[in-house]
Amino acid sequence: MKILLVVAVALVDTDGRVLIAQRPEGKQMAGLWEFPGGKVESGERPEETLIRELREELGIETQEACLAPLTFASHAYPDFHLLMPLYICRRWQGVVQAHEHADLKWVRATRLRDYPMPPADEPLIPVLIDTLAHV
């Protein structure tokens, strides 16, 4: 089975809320909510992928020093196995805008389960709740 490496980020604002993005119509799992990120391209490091994806998807800039590895998900889909490191980022430049998603929401970690997510994203929620519990 093919292993697909996808990287995601939990952007956390000054109020301790996490950004989630709704997958647009026409894409697999359209309508579900996810953490921003994308597929790691050949020759690209995960941090480089996140910097590129945040620029393309949300119109913001960040630096590698602002990306901290937090946890990862390992999930078997019917056609491939997804390995997804999740980083946390609290610093970026620019205003978050939905360039490729149907919608964006800033959500408290304890409310993430209120939004339907792809199966691979769901195991990331408890770690975010624990990490952001003090906020």
The first five atom37 places (N, CA, C, CB, O) and aatype in JSON, in Angstrom:
{
  "aatype": [12, 11, 9, 10, 10, 19, 19, 0, 19, 0, 10, 19, 3, 16, 3, 7, 1, 19, 10, 9, 0, 5, 1, 14, 6, 7, 11, 5, 12, 0, 7, 10, 17, 6, 13, 14, 7, 7, 11, 19, 6, 15, 7, 6, 1, 14, 6, 6, 16, 10, 9, 1, 6, 10, 1, 6, 6, 10, 7, 9, 6, 16, 5, 6, 0, 4, 10, 0, 14, 10, 16, 13, 0, 15, 8, 0, 18, 14, 3, 13, 8, 10, 10, 12, 14, 10, 18, 9, 4, 1, 1, 17, 5, 7, 19, 19, 5, 0, 8, 6, 8, 0, 3, 10, 11, 17, 19, 1, 0, 16, 1, 10, 1, 3, 18, 14, 12, 14, 14, 0, 3, 6, 14, 10, 9, 14, 19, 10, 9, 3, 16, 10, 0, 8, 19],
  "atom_mask": [
    [1, 1, 1, 1, 1],
    [1, 1, 1, 1, 1],
    [1, 1, 1, 1, 1],
    [1, 1, 1, 1, 1],
    [1, 1, 1, 1, 1],
    [1, 1, 1, 1, 1],
    [1, 1, 1, 1, 1],
    [1, 1, 1, 1, 1],
    [1, 1, 1, 1, 1],
    [1, 1, 1, 1, 1],
    [1, 1, 1, 1, 1],
    [1, 1, 1, 1, 1],
    [1, 1, 1, 1, 1],
    [1, 1, 1, 1, 1],
    [1, 1, 1, 1, 1],
    [1, 1, 1, 0, 1],
    [1, 1, 1, 1, 1],
    [1, 1, 1, 1, 1],
    [1, 1, 1, 1, 1],
    [1, 1, 1, 1, 1],
    [1, 1, 1, 1, 1],
    [1, 1, 1, 1, 1],
    [1, 1, 1, 1, 1],
    [1, 1, 1, 1, 1],
    [1, 1, 1, 1, 1],
    [1, 1, 1, 0, 1],
    [1, 1, 1, 1, 1],
    [1, 1, 1, 1, 1],
    [1, 1, 1, 1, 1],
    [1, 1, 1, 1, 1],
    [1, 1, 1, 0, 1],
    [1, 1, 1, 1, 1],
    [1, 1, 1, 1, 1],
    [1, 1, 1, 1, 1],
    [1, 1, 1, 1, 1],
    [1, 1, 1, 1, 1],
    [1, 1, 1, 0, 1],
    [1, 1, 1, 0, 1],
    [1, 1, 1, 1, 1],
    [1, 1, 1, 1, 1],
    [1, 1, 1, 1, 1],
    [1, 1, 1, 1, 1],
    [1, 1, 1, 0, 1],
    [1, 1, 1, 1, 1],
    [1, 1, 1, 1, 1],
    [1, 1, 1, 1, 1],
    [1, 1, 1, 1, 1],
    [1, 1, 1, 1, 1],
    [1, 1, 1, 1, 1],
    [1, 1, 1, 1, 1],
    [1, 1, 1, 1, 1],
    [1, 1, 1, 1, 1],
    [1, 1, 1, 1, 1],
    [1, 1, 1, 1, 1],
    [1, 1, 1, 1, 1],
    [1, 1, 1, 1, 1],
    [1, 1, 1, 1, 1],
    [1, 1, 1, 1, 1],
    [1, 1, 1, 0, 1],
    [1, 1, 1, 1, 1],
    [1, 1, 1, 1, 1],
    [1, 1, 1, 1, 1],
    [1, 1, 1, 1, 1],
    [1, 1, 1, 1, 1],
    [1, 1, 1, 1, 1],
    [1, 1, 1, 1, 1],
    [1, 1, 1, 1, 1],
    [1, 1, 1, 1, 1],
    [1, 1, 1, 1, 1],
    [1, 1, 1, 1, 1],
    [1, 1, 1, 1, 1],
    [1, 1, 1, 1, 1],
    [1, 1, 1, 1, 1],
    [1, 1, 1, 1, 1],
    [1, 1, 1, 1, 1],
    [1, 1, 1, 1, 1],
    [1, 1, 1, 1, 1],
    [1, 1, 1, 1, 1],
    [1, 1, 1, 1, 1],
    [1, 1, 1, 1, 1],
    [1, 1, 1, 1, 1],
    [1, 1, 1, 1, 1],
    [1, 1, 1, 1, 1],
    [1, 1, 1, 1, 1],
    [1, 1, 1, 1, 1],
    [1, 1, 1, 1, 1],
    [1, 1, 1, 1, 1],
    [1, 1, 1, 1, 1],
    [1, 1, 1, 1, 1],
    [1, 1, 1, 1, 1],
    [1, 1, 1, 1, 1],
    [1, 1, 1, 1, 1],
    [1, 1, 1, 1, 1],
    [1, 1, 1, 0, 1],
    [1, 1, 1, 1, 1],
    [1, 1, 1, 1, 1],
    [1, 1, 1, 1, 1],
    [1, 1, 1, 1, 1],
    [1, 1, 1, 1, 1],
    [1, 1, 1, 1, 1],
    [1, 1, 1, 1, 1],
    [1, 1, 1, 1, 1],
    [1, 1, 1, 1, 1],
    [1, 1, 1, 1, 1],
    [1, 1, 1, 1, 1],
    [1, 1, 1, 1, 1],
    [1, 1, 1, 1, 1],
    [1, 1, 1, 1, 1],
    [1, 1, 1, 1, 1],
    [1, 1, 1, 1, 1],
    [1, 1, 1, 1, 1],
    [1, 1, 1, 1, 1],
    [1, 1, 1, 1, 1],
    [1, 1, 1, 1, 1],
    [1, 1, 1, 1, 1],
    [1, 1, 1, 1, 1],
    [1, 1, 1, 1, 1],
    [1, 1, 1, 1, 1],
    [1, 1, 1, 1, 1],
    [1, 1, 1, 1, 1],
    [1, 1, 1, 1, 1],
    [1, 1, 1, 1, 1],
    [1, 1, 1, 1, 1],
    [1, 1, 1, 1, 1],
    [1, 1, 1, 1, 1],
    [1, 1, 1, 1, 1],
    [1, 1, 1, 1, 1],
    [1, 1, 1, 1, 1],
    [1, 1, 1, 1, 1],
    [1, 1, 1, 1, 1],
    [1, 1, 1, 1, 1],
    [1, 1, 1, 1, 1],
    [1, 1, 1, 1, 1],
    [1, 1, 1, 1, 1],
    [1, 1, 1, 1, 1]
  ],
  "atom_positions": [
    [[0.84, -1.19, 0.0], [0.0, 0.0, 0.0], [0.89, 1.25, 0.0], [-0.96, 0.0, 1.23], [1.88, 1.32, 0.72]],
    [[0.51, 2.22, -0.82], [1.27, 3.46, -0.92], [1.12, 4.28, 0.35], [0.8, 4.27, -2.15], [0.02, 4.39, 0.91]],
    [[2.23, 4.87, 0.81], [2.2, 5.78, 1.95], [2.25, 7.2, 1.42], [3.4, 5.5, 2.94], [3.15, 7.56, 0.66]],
    [[1.27, 8.0, 1.82], [1.19, 9.4, 1.41], [1.55, 10.28, 2.6], [-0.24, 9.75, 0.87], [0.95, 10.17, 3.66]],
    [[2.54, 11.15, 2.4], [2.97, 12.07, 3.45], [2.31, 13.42, 3.22], [4.51, 12.22, 3.47], [2.56, 14.1, 2.23]],
    [[1.46, 13.79, 4.16], [0.75, 15.07, 4.14], [1.06, 15.77, 5.45], [-0.81, 14.88, 3.93], [1.08, 15.13, 6.5]],
    [[1.3, 17.06, 5.4], [1.62, 17.81, 6.61], [0.49, 18.81, 6.89], [2.98, 18.53, 6.46], [-0.09, 19.38, 5.97]],
    [[0.21, 19.01, 8.17], [-0.87, 19.93, 8.57], [-0.37, 20.83, 9.69], [-2.13, 19.14, 9.03], [0.63, 20.55, 10.35]],
    [[-1.1, 21.93, 9.88], [-0.72, 22.88, 10.92], [-1.95, 23.33, 11.69], [0.02, 24.09, 10.32], [-3.02, 23.55, 11.12]],
    [[-1.76, 23.47, 13.0], [-2.78, 24.09, 13.85], [-2.33, 25.52, 14.07], [-2.97, 23.3, 15.22], [-1.44, 25.79, 14.88]],
    [[-2.94, 26.44, 13.33], [-2.68, 27.86, 13.55], [-3.46, 28.26, 14.8], [-3.09, 28.75, 12.29], [-4.67, 28.01, 14.88]],
    [[-2.79, 28.87, 15.76], [-3.43, 29.26, 17.01], [-3.35, 30.77, 17.15], [-2.76, 28.55, 18.24], [-2.27, 31.35, 17.13]],
    [[-4.52, 31.41, 17.28], [-4.55, 32.87, 17.39], [-4.28, 33.32, 18.82], [-5.89, 33.42, 16.91], [-4.1, 32.49, 19.71]],
    [[-4.26, 34.63, 19.05], [-3.93, 35.17, 20.38], [-4.99, 34.82, 21.42], [-3.77, 36.68, 20.3], [-4.72, 34.91, 22.62]],
    [[-6.18, 34.43, 20.99], [-7.24, 34.01, 21.92], [-7.21, 32.5, 22.17], [-8.6, 34.41, 21.38], [-8.08, 31.98, 22.87]],
    [[-6.22, 31.79, 21.61], [-6.1, 30.35, 21.83], [-7.01, 29.52, 20.96], [0.0, 0.0, 0.0], [-7.22, 28.33, 21.24]],
    [[-7.57, 30.12, 19.91], [-8.44, 29.37, 19.0], [-7.62, 28.79, 17.85], [-9.58, 30.27, 18.46], [-6.59, 29.34, 17.47]],
    [[-8.11, 27.68, 17.3], [-7.44, 26.97, 16.21], [-8.19, 27.21, 14.91], [-7.34, 25.44, 16.52], [-9.43, 27.23, 14.89]],
    [[-7.45, 27.41, 13.83], [-8.08, 27.61, 12.52], [-8.37, 26.26, 11.87], [-7.17, 28.46, 11.6], [-7.51, 25.39, 11.79]],
    [[-9.62, 26.1, 11.42], [-9.97, 24.94, 10.6], [-10.53, 25.46, 9.27], [-11.01, 24.02, 11.33], [-11.09, 26.55, 9.19]],
    [[-10.35, 24.64, 8.24], [-10.72, 25.04, 6.89], [-11.66, 23.99, 6.3], [-9.46, 25.22, 5.99], [-11.43, 22.79, 6.46]],
    [[-12.69, 24.45, 5.61], [-13.67, 23.53, 5.02], [-13.26, 23.18, 3.59], [-15.08, 24.15, 5.04], [-13.0, 24.05, 2.77]],
    [[-13.22, 21.87, 3.32], [-12.84, 21.4, 1.98], [-13.9, 21.83, 0.98], [-12.67, 19.85, 1.96], [-15.1, 21.69, 1.24]],
    [[-13.48, 22.36, -0.17], [-14.44, 22.88, -1.15], [-15.13, 21.78, -1.94], [-13.75, 23.82, -2.1], [-14.67, 20.64, -1.99]],
    [[-16.24, 22.15, -2.57], [-16.95, 21.23, -3.46], [-16.01, 20.79, -4.57], [-18.22, 21.9, -4.05], [-15.15, 21.55, -5.02]],
    [[-16.18, 19.55, -5.0], [-15.36, 19.02, -6.08], [-14.1, 18.31, -5.62], [0.0, 0.0, 0.0], [-13.45, 17.62, -6.41]],
    [[-13.74, 18.46, -4.35], [-12.59, 17.75, -3.81], [-13.08, 16.55, -3.01], [-11.72, 18.69, -2.92], [-14.22, 16.51, -2.55]],
    [[-12.19, 15.55, -2.86], [-12.54, 14.42, -2.01], [-12.87, 14.94, -0.63], [-11.38, 13.38, -1.96], [-12.23, 15.87, -0.14]],
    [[-13.85, 14.33, 0.0], [-14.3, 14.71, 1.35], [-14.74, 16.17, 1.43], [-13.18, 14.46, 2.35], [-14.52, 16.83, 2.44]],
    [[-15.35, 16.65, 0.35], [-15.86, 18.03, 0.31], [-16.81, 18.28, 1.48], [-16.58, 18.31, -1.03], [-17.59, 17.4, 1.85]],
    [[-16.72, 19.47, 2.04], [-17.59, 19.85, 3.15], [-17.02, 19.53, 4.52], [0.0, 0.0, 0.0], [-17.46, 20.09, 5.51]],
    [[-16.04, 18.63, 4.59], [-15.43, 18.31, 5.88], [-14.43, 19.41, 6.26], [-14.73, 16.93, 5.84], [-13.91, 20.12, 5.41]],
    [[-14.18, 19.52, 7.55], [-13.27, 20.52, 8.09], [-11.91, 19.87, 8.35], [-13.83, 21.16, 9.39], [-11.84, 18.71, 8.75]],
    [[-10.84, 20.62, 8.11], [-9.5, 20.07, 8.26], [-8.55, 21.15, 8.76], [-8.99, 19.47, 6.93], [-8.88, 22.34, 8.77]],
    [[-7.37, 20.7, 9.16], [-6.3, 21.63, 9.48], [-5.59, 21.98, 8.17], [-5.31, 21.02, 10.55], [-5.37, 21.08, 7.35]],
    [[-5.22, 23.23, 7.96], [-4.55, 23.6, 6.71], [-3.25, 22.82, 6.52], [-4.26, 25.1, 6.7], [-2.61, 22.4, 7.49]],
    [[-2.88, 22.63, 5.28], [-1.65, 21.91, 4.96], [-1.76, 21.3, 3.58], [0.0, 0.0, 0.0], [-2.56, 21.72, 2.76]],
    [[-0.93, 20.29, 3.35], [-0.99, 19.64, 2.04], [0.08, 18.58, 1.88], [0.0, 0.0, 0.0], [0.83, 18.26, 2.81]],
    [[0.11, 18.04, 0.68], [1.01, 16.95, 0.34], [2.45, 17.44, 0.25], [0.59, 16.3, -0.99], [2.73, 18.48, -0.34]],
    [[3.35, 16.68, 0.86], [4.77, 16.99, 0.78], [5.26, 16.56, -0.6], [5.58, 16.28, 1.93], [5.2, 15.38, -0.95]],
    [[5.75, 17.52, -1.38], [6.22, 17.24, -2.74], [7.62, 16.63, -2.69], [6.22, 18.52, -3.59], [8.33, 16.76, -1.69]],
    [[8.0, 15.97, -3.76], [9.32, 15.35, -3.87], [10.41, 16.4, -3.65], [9.48, 14.67, -5.24], [10.39, 17.47, -4.25]],
    [[11.37, 16.07, -2.78], [12.47, 16.97, -2.5], [12.15, 18.09, -1.53], [0.0, 0.0, 0.0], [13.0, 18.94, -1.26]],
    [[10.95, 18.1, -0.99], [10.5, 19.16, -0.09], [10.48, 18.62, 1.35], [9.08, 19.69, -0.51], [10.08, 17.49, 1.59]],
    [[10.91, 19.45, 2.28], [10.8, 19.09, 3.7], [9.41, 19.5, 4.2], [11.92, 19.77, 4.54], [8.8, 20.41, 3.64]],
    [[8.9, 18.83, 5.25], [7.55, 19.17, 5.74], [7.38, 20.65, 6.08], [7.24, 18.34, 6.96], [6.33, 21.24, 5.8]],
    [[8.4, 21.25, 6.68], [8.29, 22.67, 7.03], [8.19, 23.54, 5.79], [9.5, 23.1, 7.88], [7.43, 24.52, 5.77]],
    [[8.93, 23.2, 4.75], [8.84, 23.94, 3.49], [7.44, 23.8, 2.88], [9.9, 23.43, 2.49], [6.89, 24.76, 2.34]],
    [[6.87, 22.61, 2.99], [5.52, 22.38, 2.5], [4.53, 23.29, 3.21], [5.12, 20.9, 2.68], [3.7, 23.93, 2.57]],
    [[4.62, 23.35, 4.54], [3.68, 24.18, 5.29], [3.82, 25.66, 4.92], [3.9, 24.0, 6.79], [2.81, 26.34, 4.75]],
    [[5.04, 26.14, 4.81], [5.24, 27.55, 4.44], [4.61, 27.82, 3.08], [6.75, 27.91, 4.42], [3.94, 28.84, 2.9]],
    [[4.81, 26.92, 2.12], [4.23, 27.06, 0.78], [2.71, 26.98, 0.83], [4.79, 25.98, -0.16], [2.02, 27.82, 0.26]],
    [[2.19, 25.98, 1.52], [0.74, 25.79, 1.58], [0.03, 26.94, 2.29], [0.41, 24.48, 2.29], [-1.05, 27.36, 1.87]],
    [[0.62, 27.47, 3.36], [0.0, 28.59, 4.05], [-0.05, 29.83, 3.15], [0.77, 28.91, 5.34], [-1.01, 30.6, 3.19]],
    [[0.98, 30.01, 2.34], [0.99, 31.12, 1.39], [-0.1, 30.92, 0.34], [2.39, 31.24, 0.7], [-0.88, 31.83, 0.06]],
    [[-0.16, 29.7, -0.25], [-1.11, 29.43, -1.33], [-2.56, 29.38, -0.84], [-0.76, 28.13, -2.01], [-3.45, 29.96, -1.47]],
    [[-2.8, 28.68, 0.28], [-4.18, 28.45, 0.75], [-4.76, 29.61, 1.55], [-4.22, 27.21, 1.58], [-5.95, 29.88, 1.46]],
    [[-3.91, 30.28, 2.33], [-4.43, 31.27, 3.28], [-3.87, 32.67, 3.09], [-4.13, 30.81, 4.66], [-4.34, 33.61, 3.73]],
    [[-2.86, 32.83, 2.21], [-2.31, 34.15, 1.96], [-1.49, 34.71, 3.1], [0.0, 0.0, 0.0], [-1.37, 35.93, 3.24]],
    [[-0.91, 33.84, 3.94], [-0.08, 34.31, 5.06], [1.34, 33.79, 4.9], [-0.68, 33.86, 6.41], [1.6, 32.82, 4.18]],
    [[2.25, 34.44, 5.59], [3.66, 34.06, 5.58], [4.08, 33.66, 6.99], [4.56, 35.22, 5.04], [3.69, 34.31, 7.97]],
    [[4.86, 32.61, 7.09], [5.46, 32.24, 8.36], [6.86, 31.75, 8.08], [4.62, 31.16, 9.1], [7.27, 31.61, 6.93]],
    [[7.6, 31.49, 9.15], [8.98, 31.02, 9.02], [9.1, 29.67, 9.7], [9.98, 32.04, 9.63], [8.31, 29.31, 10.56]],
    [[10.12, 28.94, 9.29], [10.35, 27.61, 9.85], [10.48, 27.65, 11.37], [11.59, 26.99, 9.24], [10.01, 26.73, 12.05]],
    [[11.11, 28.68, 11.91], [11.29, 28.79, 13.35], [9.95, 28.92, 14.11], [12.17, 29.99, 13.67], [9.9, 28.67, 15.31]],
    [[8.89, 29.29, 13.4], [7.57, 29.46, 14.02], [6.73, 28.18, 13.97], [6.81, 30.59, 13.33], [5.61, 28.15, 14.48]],
    [[7.27, 27.12, 13.36], [6.55, 25.85, 13.21], [7.13, 24.83, 14.18], [6.63, 25.33, 11.75], [8.29, 24.45, 14.07]],
    [[6.33, 24.38, 15.13], [6.78, 23.4, 16.12], [6.04, 22.08, 15.91], [6.57, 23.92, 17.56], [4.81, 22.07, 15.91]],
    [[6.76, 20.96, 15.73], [6.08, 19.67, 15.6], [5.3, 19.37, 16.88], [7.1, 18.53, 15.3], [5.81, 19.56, 17.98]],
    [[4.07, 18.89, 16.73], [3.23, 18.62, 17.89], [2.9, 17.14, 18.03], [1.94, 19.43, 17.8], [3.12, 16.56, 19.1]],
    [[2.38, 16.53, 16.97], [1.98, 15.12, 17.0], [1.84, 14.66, 15.55], [0.65, 14.91, 17.81], [2.19, 15.4, 14.63]],
    [[1.34, 13.46, 15.35], [1.09, 13.0, 13.99], [-0.08, 12.04, 13.98], [2.34, 12.34, 13.38], [-0.46, 11.48, 15.01]],
    [[-0.64, 11.85, 12.79], [-1.71, 10.88, 12.59], [-1.22, 9.84, 11.58], [-3.03, 11.56, 12.09], [-0.48, 10.17, 10.65]],
    [[-1.62, 8.61, 11.79], [-1.32, 7.51, 10.87], [-2.65, 6.82, 10.62], [-0.22, 6.51, 11.45], [-3.24, 6.23, 11.53]],
    [[-3.13, 6.9, 9.36], [-4.49, 6.4, 9.08], [-4.52, 5.64, 7.76], [-5.49, 7.58, 9.05], [-4.02, 6.11, 6.74]],
    [[-5.14, 4.46, 7.79], [-5.27, 3.66, 6.57], [-6.59, 4.0, 5.88], [-5.21, 2.14, 6.91], [-7.67, 3.76, 6.42]],
    [[-6.48, 4.55, 4.67], [-7.62, 4.73, 3.79], [-7.64, 3.53, 2.85], [-7.53, 6.09, 2.99], [-6.65, 2.8, 2.79]],
    [[-8.73, 3.28, 2.13], [-8.8, 2.1, 1.26], [-7.67, 2.0, 0.23], [-10.12, 2.08, 0.55], [-7.18, 0.91, -0.04]],
    [[-7.26, 3.15, -0.35], [-6.29, 3.12, -1.44], [-4.86, 3.49, -1.04], [-6.74, 4.04, -2.5], [-3.93, 3.29, -1.83]],
    [[-4.68, 4.02, 0.15], [-3.35, 4.46, 0.58], [-3.32, 4.59, 2.1], [-2.97, 5.81, -0.09], [-4.35, 4.56, 2.76]],
    [[-2.11, 4.73, 2.63], [-1.95, 4.97, 4.07], [-1.43, 6.39, 4.23], [-0.96, 3.93, 4.73], [-0.43, 6.77, 3.62]],
    [[-2.11, 7.18, 5.06], [-1.76, 8.58, 5.26], [-0.92, 8.72, 6.52], [-3.02, 9.45, 5.36], [-1.3, 8.25, 7.59]],
    [[0.22, 9.38, 6.38], [1.05, 9.76, 7.51], [1.05, 11.28, 7.54], [2.51, 9.17, 7.41], [1.48, 11.92, 6.58]],
    [[0.56, 11.88, 8.66], [0.35, 13.31, 8.7], [0.92, 13.93, 9.97], [-1.13, 13.63, 8.59], [0.28, 13.89, 11.02]],
    [[2.13, 14.51, 9.89], [2.64, 15.28, 11.02], [1.79, 16.55, 11.2], [4.14, 15.64, 10.82], [1.39, 17.19, 10.22]],
    [[1.53, 16.9, 12.45], [0.81, 18.14, 12.77], [1.76, 19.07, 13.51], [-0.48, 17.85, 13.62], [2.33, 18.71, 14.54]],
    [[1.91, 20.25, 12.97], [2.71, 21.28, 13.6], [1.77, 22.29, 14.26], [3.65, 21.97, 12.57], [0.59, 22.36, 13.93]],
    [[2.32, 23.07, 15.19], [1.55, 24.16, 15.78], [2.28, 25.45, 15.42], [1.4, 23.99, 17.34], [3.51, 25.5, 15.42]],
    [[1.53, 26.49, 15.12], [2.1, 27.78, 14.72], [1.29, 28.89, 15.37], [2.12, 27.94, 13.16], [0.07, 28.94, 15.24]],
    [[1.98, 29.77, 16.07], [1.33, 30.9, 16.74], [1.74, 32.24, 16.15], [1.64, 30.88, 18.21], [1.2, 33.28, 16.54]],
    [[2.69, 32.23, 15.2], [3.18, 33.49, 14.63], [3.21, 33.42, 13.11], [4.58, 33.83, 15.16], [3.76, 32.48, 12.53]],
    [[2.6, 34.42, 12.49], [2.61, 34.55, 11.03], [2.34, 36.01, 10.69], [1.55, 33.61, 10.37], [1.94, 36.8, 11.54]],
    [[2.57, 36.34, 9.43], [2.31, 37.69, 8.94], [1.18, 37.62, 7.92], [3.6, 38.33, 8.32], [1.08, 36.67, 7.14]],
    [[0.35, 38.65, 7.93], [-0.76, 38.72, 6.99], [-2.08, 38.37, 7.65], [0.0, 0.0, 0.0], [-2.14, 37.99, 8.82]],
    [[-3.13, 38.5, 6.87], [-4.49, 38.21, 7.33], [-4.95, 36.92, 6.67], [-5.47, 39.39, 6.99], [-4.89, 36.78, 5.45]],
    [[-5.4, 35.98, 7.48], [-5.85, 34.68, 6.98], [-7.07, 34.87, 6.08], [-6.18, 33.73, 8.16], [-8.06, 35.49, 6.49]],
    [[-6.99, 34.34, 4.85], [-8.09, 34.4, 3.89], [-8.24, 33.04, 3.22], [-7.86, 35.52, 2.83], [-7.26, 32.33, 3.01]],
    [[-9.47, 32.68, 2.88], [-9.75, 31.4, 2.23], [-9.52, 31.53, 0.72], [-11.19, 30.94, 2.51], [-10.41, 31.96, -0.01]],
    [[-8.32, 31.15, 0.26], [-8.02, 31.17, -1.17], [-8.46, 29.87, -1.85], [-6.53, 31.4, -1.4], [-8.81, 29.89, -3.03]],
    [[-8.44, 28.75, -1.12], [-8.75, 27.46, -1.73], [-9.82, 26.67, -0.98], [-7.5, 26.63, -1.81], [-10.2, 25.58, -1.4]],
    [[-10.31, 27.21, 0.13], [-11.31, 26.5, 0.94], [-12.68, 27.17, 0.82], [-10.87, 26.46, 2.41], [-12.78, 28.34, 0.44]],
    [[-13.72, 26.41, 1.14], [-15.08, 26.94, 1.1], [-15.32, 27.93, 2.24], [-16.09, 25.8, 1.16], [-16.07, 28.89, 2.08]],
    [[-14.67, 27.68, 3.4], [-14.89, 28.52, 4.57], [-13.75, 28.29, 5.54], [-16.26, 28.22, 5.24], [-13.05, 27.28, 5.47]],
    [[-13.57, 29.23, 6.45], [-12.58, 29.13, 7.53], [-13.28, 29.47, 8.84], [-11.36, 30.08, 7.29], [-14.2, 30.29, 8.86]],
    [[-12.84, 28.84, 9.92], [-13.39, 29.14, 11.24], [-12.29, 29.07, 12.28], [-14.54, 28.16, 11.61], [-11.42, 28.2, 12.23]],
    [[-12.33, 30.01, 13.23], [-11.47, 29.95, 14.41], [-12.29, 29.31, 15.52], [-10.96, 31.39, 14.83], [-13.36, 29.81, 15.88]],
    [[-11.79, 28.2, 16.06], [-12.56, 27.37, 16.98], [-11.73, 27.02, 18.22], [-13.04, 26.08, 16.26], [-10.53, 26.77, 18.12]],
    [[-12.37, 27.01, 19.35], [-11.69, 26.52, 20.57], [-11.42, 25.03, 20.38], [-12.57, 26.78, 21.86], [-12.24, 24.31, 19.8]],
    [[-10.29, 24.56, 20.87], [-9.92, 23.14, 20.71], [-11.01, 22.23, 21.26], [-8.59, 22.86, 21.42], [-11.27, 21.17, 20.69]],
    [[-11.62, 22.62, 22.34], [-12.67, 21.79, 22.95], [-13.93, 21.7, 22.09], [-13.03, 22.32, 24.32], [-14.8, 20.88, 22.36]],
    [[-14.04, 22.55, 21.06], [-15.21, 22.53, 20.17], [-14.9, 21.9, 18.81], [-15.72, 23.94, 19.97], [-15.78, 21.84, 17.95]],
    [[-13.67, 21.45, 18.59], [-13.3, 20.88, 17.29], [-14.16, 19.69, 16.9], [-11.84, 20.46, 17.3], [-14.43, 19.48, 15.72]],
    [[-14.59, 18.91, 17.88], [-15.42, 17.73, 17.57], [-16.8, 18.1, 17.04], [-15.58, 16.86, 18.82], [-17.53, 17.25, 16.53]],
    [[-17.18, 19.38, 17.15], [-18.47, 19.84, 16.64], [-18.46, 19.96, 15.11], [-18.83, 21.19, 17.26], [-19.51, 20.15, 14.5]],
    [[-17.28, 19.84, 14.5], [-17.13, 20.0, 13.06], [-16.7, 18.67, 12.45], [-16.11, 21.12, 12.73], [-15.68, 18.11, 12.87]],
    [[-17.45, 18.15, 11.47], [-17.07, 16.88, 10.86], [-15.73, 17.0, 10.14], [-18.15, 16.4, 9.89], [-15.52, 17.91, 9.33]],
    [[-14.82, 16.07, 10.45], [-13.47, 16.09, 9.89], [-13.15, 14.77, 9.23], [-12.44, 16.4, 10.99], [-13.8, 13.76, 9.52]],
    [[-12.16, 14.75, 8.33], [-11.7, 13.48, 7.77], [-11.21, 12.57, 8.91], [-10.58, 13.71, 6.72], [-10.73, 13.06, 9.93]],
    [[-11.32, 11.26, 8.74], [-10.91, 10.33, 9.81], [-9.48, 10.53, 10.29], [-11.07, 8.91, 9.33], [-9.2, 10.32, 11.47]],
    [[-8.58, 10.92, 9.42], [-7.18, 11.09, 9.83], [-6.99, 12.29, 10.75], [-6.3, 11.25, 8.61], [-6.06, 12.31, 11.55]],
    [[-7.86, 13.3, 10.66], [-7.73, 14.51, 11.49], [-8.25, 14.3, 12.91], [-8.47, 15.66, 10.85], [-7.76, 14.92, 13.85]],
    [[-9.23, 13.43, 13.07], [-9.9, 13.27, 14.36], [-8.96, 12.91, 15.52], [-10.95, 12.22, 14.24], [-9.13, 13.46, 16.61]],
    [[-7.97, 12.0, 15.34], [-7.08, 11.68, 16.47], [-6.19, 12.84, 16.91], [-6.22, 10.51, 16.1], [-5.57, 12.76, 17.97]],
    [[-6.1, 13.89, 16.12], [-5.28, 15.04, 16.47], [-5.97, 15.93, 17.51], [-4.96, 15.85, 15.23], [-5.31, 16.69, 18.22]],
    [[-7.28, 15.83, 17.59], [-8.06, 16.72, 18.46], [-7.68, 16.6, 19.93], [-9.54, 16.43, 18.29], [-7.45, 17.63, 20.57]],
    [[-7.59, 15.39, 20.52], [-7.24, 15.31, 21.95], [-5.9, 15.95, 22.29], [-7.23, 13.87, 22.39], [-5.75, 16.56, 23.35]],
    [[-4.93, 15.83, 21.4], [-3.62, 16.43, 21.64], [-3.74, 17.95, 21.66], [-2.6, 15.97, 20.56], [-3.12, 18.62, 22.49]],
    [[-4.53, 18.49, 20.74], [-4.73, 19.94, 20.72], [-5.47, 20.41, 21.96], [-5.5, 20.36, 19.46], [-5.15, 21.46, 22.52]],
    [[-6.46, 19.65, 22.4], [-7.19, 20.01, 23.62], [-6.22, 20.04, 24.8], [-8.35, 19.0, 23.89], [-6.23, 20.99, 25.59]],
    [[-5.38, 19.01, 24.93], [-4.41, 18.97, 26.03], [-3.41, 20.11, 25.93], [-3.66, 17.63, 26.03], [-3.08, 20.74, 26.94]],
    [[-2.93, 20.4, 24.73], [-1.93, 21.45, 24.53], [-2.48, 22.83, 24.83], [-1.41, 21.41, 23.1], [-1.78, 23.68, 25.37]],
    [[-3.74, 23.06, 24.47], [-4.33, 24.39, 24.61], [-5.26, 24.51, 25.81], [-5.08, 24.74, 23.35], [-5.99, 25.5, 25.93]],
    [[-5.25, 23.53, 26.7], [-6.18, 23.52, 27.85], [-6.01, 24.72, 28.76], [-5.98, 22.25, 28.65], [-6.98, 25.17, 29.37]],
    [[-4.82, 25.24, 28.86], [-4.57, 26.37, 29.75], [-5.09, 27.69, 29.2], [-3.11, 26.49, 30.01], [-5.12, 28.68, 29.93]],
    [[-5.49, 27.71, 27.94], [-5.93, 28.96, 27.31], [-7.4, 29.19, 27.6], [-5.68, 28.94, 25.78], [-7.96, 30.19, 27.16]]
  ]
}
